[in-house]
Amino acid sequence: MADAPAVATDQECRTFTRYLCGMEASDYVLHQYARGLASAAFRDGPPVTSLDLALEAFARRGVATSALADTWARFVAPGGRLRRRLVLLLSILETGPAAAAFEPPAAGRARAFIELALLAMRFALLLPATLLIVGPLHLGVVLRGRARVS
Amino acid sequence: MKPVVIVGSGPSGVHFALTLLRKGYRVVLVDVGYERPRAVRPDDTFAGLKANLDDPSAYLLGADFDGITFPGAKGEYYGVPPGKAYVFREPPGFGVRTDGFAPLFSFAQGGLAEAWTGGSYPFNDAELADFPFGWNDIRHGYEEVAQRIGICGEIDDLARFMPAHEHIMAPLDLDLHSSRLLERYGEVRDRLQRDSGCWVGRSRIATLTRVQDGRGPCRYLGRCLWGCPTDALYLPSHTLAECRSFPGFAYVPGVFVTHFSVDASRRITKLHGASERGAPVDLPVDTLVLAAGALNSARIYLESVYRATGEILRLPGLMDNQQVLVPFLNFDMIGVPYRPSSYQYHLLGMGLEMADPREYVHGQITTLKTTMAHPIIQNLPFGLRTSRAVFRRLRSALGLVNVNFHDTRRDDCMVTLERAAATDPCTLVLEYRAAPGEPARVKDALRRVRNALSKLHCFAPPPMIHVRPKGASVHYAGLIPMAASGTDRTATPDCRSRDFDNLFFADGITFPFLPAKNITFTLMANAVRVATQAF
């Protein structure tokens, strides 16, 4: 029987894979992700902050919260651990398991522009939602940090 | 006849060696010599590798995931693939401290050029003005090297900035994006030249388009960055293999050369180094050629002087090309189909004319074909899911201009050694300061590049422009300059040391000026010139 941290890592990988590529993580992806998290290349990052921990916990809840936490992290903590986890998984996915998700779709010029416009609109909606939902989470982390200091 | 001892198997060393061997000399080539791994599934395309390898992640990202570009990589859009890790492996006993400089070193068979992108641009007379010879004196060297390694390209608009020479074979097939860029250039050529002082043409590249000396032509597998599996892209290790077919050639790998020793008349008598396990290695020397790369040759030279005199010298004049990466989006290519099976590196070049021709700015235009996408995706201004979706739809339309700037020798850019205690090994110390006026010069050139790109229907977003750290171009030069006359710590026009009579330099250490061009072709041509004239 798998131990609890391994199960949690698998669950995290499944959630993040659905978020990044809209597909289920294969056993190969689960295995590589766990190996990647244990690698020196991943661990050799900046010190982990309480914001990193809060964003990771929030992101693990599901695809929607992953999107919100990642969008916030892109601007507030681009080199933080959540982004490092997601980039690790993204790089594993593009080596083969989800290679098609990185290739241009067979679309004409007009369709490409329409799809890009839709992506821009979706992002325009995501931004205020991120501000409303993850902003207070970030503020809470800051205030808790201050309370601990005082 | 005693053999000539050469240190280093980079482009200079192997072409120096081959020239001497063909003249009947005996040659001993001493090297650390980390070896290139064998090509994996040489018939597969890049997409084929992903589909057919049992563990594609191990090949493309590395067994320890070292090939991933994690966030915080300071704007680099690609990393060193695991298959090229051998190029940058460092031997025991090697130490370096830097200030304002981020160098790369290689101790591999073939040296840093094992990871080059093949750009082969001869220097013109203006760029050779500080050299003690002109184009006509080195032309034979360029043509000899072009014949040996195979260079493809065209004599087109860029010939304005780089002389034409013999032995240029037919160019590679253009990918669709490069082809469209060149077509558009044809439409706006006059305006681009008049308004931006910008010329565009085919890159001259050391990649075969026909069979030559047992190497096949490019098969458009899209695997250049991971190491050409068909040997169409030239590497110095190909010439090393040719040298090894001569009975008068001895290759001595596994030796990290530390210094040479001299007699009372300042003639070099012995070469000293250490094996991988730290055992001392000594070799007798009659004539020594340092070809370990400008920085490593400087290290050996400085350590030798220190051991002979107790004096730690300072060598001023360190040069390296400033490089700026300018990503762009070509509106004409949005929604256009994508063909990953194509040549992966740059197929086009861009030249910016300057009032002083020595300040020529050269750009290598690489359209995005096969690549690891995560370094680009993480730099887009969205969450990763949206960034991936946007990247996917723009992929066919993305490209990058790698803009190169010239460099000059200055006193505050230097190489020396430091030693904490008498028993400690010496540490190489590199210090570099940007030239006064360089930021303004770079800014002006980038404005012109962006302007030229806009006329080609391309947009270069300013936040994504990345000024690479000094040292990243790996075009190191300038520490013991060659000149018609000079004093200590200079070299004669045939690259003979003025300090040690039986010492020659074959690498960039003797270059008195560094144009905005990849120097590898000129390193090889100069090695041929010196080996032909001085021996």
Chai-1 contact restraints between the chains, C-beta under 6 A:
chainA,res_idxA,chainB,res_idxB,connection_type,confidence,min_distance_angstrom,max_distance_angstrom,comment,restraint_id
A,Y19,B,R385,contact,1.0,0.0,6.0,A-B,restraint_1
A,L20,B,L384,contact,1.0,0.0,6.0,A-B,restraint_2
A,L20,B,R385,contact,1.0,0.0,6.0,A-B,restraint_3
A,Q32,B,S57,contact,1.0,0.0,6.0,A-B,restraint_4
A,G36,B,F65,contact,1.0,0.0,6.0,A-B,restraint_5
A,S39,B,D64,contact,1.0,0.0,6.0,A-B,restraint_6
A,S39,B,F65,contact,1.0,0.0,6.0,A-B,restraint_7
A,A41,B,F65,contact,1.0,0.0,6.0,A-B,restraint_8
A,A41,B,D66,contact,1.0,0.0,6.0,A-B,restraint_9
A,A67,B,G383,contact,1.0,0.0,6.0,A-B,restraint_10
A,D70,B,G383,contact,1.0,0.0,6.0,A-B,restraint_11
A,D70,B,L384,contact,1.0,0.0,6.0,A-B,restraint_12
A,T71,B,G383,contact,1.0,0.0,6.0,A-B,restraint_13
A,R74,B,G383,contact,1.0,0.0,6.0,A-B,restraint_14
A,P78,B,P71,contact,1.0,0.0,6.0,A-B,restraint_15
A,G79,B,P71,contact,1.0,0.0,6.0,A-B,restraint_16
A,G79,B,G72,contact,1.0,0.0,6.0,A-B,restraint_17
A,R83,B,P71,contact,1.0,0.0,6.0,A-B,restraint_18
A,R84,B,F70,contact,1.0,0.0,6.0,A-B,restraint_19
A,L86,B,L384,contact,1.0,0.0,6.0,A-B,restraint_20
A,V87,B,F70,contact,1.0,0.0,6.0,A-B,restraint_21
A,V87,B,P71,contact,1.0,0.0,6.0,A-B,restraint_22
A,V87,B,H374,contact,1.0,0.0,6.0,A-B,restraint_23
A,V87,B,Q378,contact,1.0,0.0,6.0,A-B,restraint_24
A,L90,B,H374,contact,1.0,0.0,6.0,A-B,restraint_25
A,L90,B,L384,contact,1.0,0.0,6.0,A-B,restraint_26
A,S91,B,L61,contact,1.0,0.0,6.0,A-B,restraint_27
A,S91,B,I68,contact,1.0,0.0,6.0,A-B,restraint_28
A,S91,B,H374,contact,1.0,0.0,6.0,A-B,restraint_29
A,I92,B,S57,contact,1.0,0.0,6.0,A-B,restraint_30
A,E94,B,A373,contact,1.0,0.0,6.0,A-B,restraint_31
A,T95,B,P56,contact,1.0,0.0,6.0,A-B,restraint_32
A,T95,B,S57,contact,1.0,0.0,6.0,A-B,restraint_33
A,T95,B,L60,contact,1.0,0.0,6.0,A-B,restraint_34
A,G96,B,K50,contact,1.0,0.0,6.0,A-B,restraint_35
A,G96,B,P56,contact,1.0,0.0,6.0,A-B,restraint_36
A,A99,B,K50,contact,1.0,0.0,6.0,A-B,restraint_37
A,F102,B,A373,contact,1.0,0.0,6.0,A-B,restraint_38
A,P104,B,Y338,contact,1.0,0.0,6.0,A-B,restraint_39
A,P104,B,R392,contact,1.0,0.0,6.0,A-B,restraint_40
A,P104,B,R395,contact,1.0,0.0,6.0,A-B,restraint_41
A,P104,B,S396,contact,1.0,0.0,6.0,A-B,restraint_42
A,A107,B,G335,contact,1.0,0.0,6.0,A-B,restraint_43
A,G108,B,G335,contact,1.0,0.0,6.0,A-B,restraint_44
A,R109,B,G335,contact,1.0,0.0,6.0,A-B,restraint_45
A,A112,B,I334,contact,1.0,0.0,6.0,A-B,restraint_46
A,A112,B,G335,contact,1.0,0.0,6.0,A-B,restraint_47
A,A112,B,R393,contact,1.0,0.0,6.0,A-B,restraint_48
A,E115,B,R393,contact,1.0,0.0,6.0,A-B,restraint_49
A,L116,B,R393,contact,1.0,0.0,6.0,A-B,restraint_50
A,L119,B,A389,contact,1.0,0.0,6.0,A-B,restraint_51
A,L119,B,V390,contact,1.0,0.0,6.0,A-B,restraint_52
A,F123,B,F382,contact,1.0,0.0,6.0,A-B,restraint_53
A,F123,B,T386,contact,1.0,0.0,6.0,A-B,restraint_54
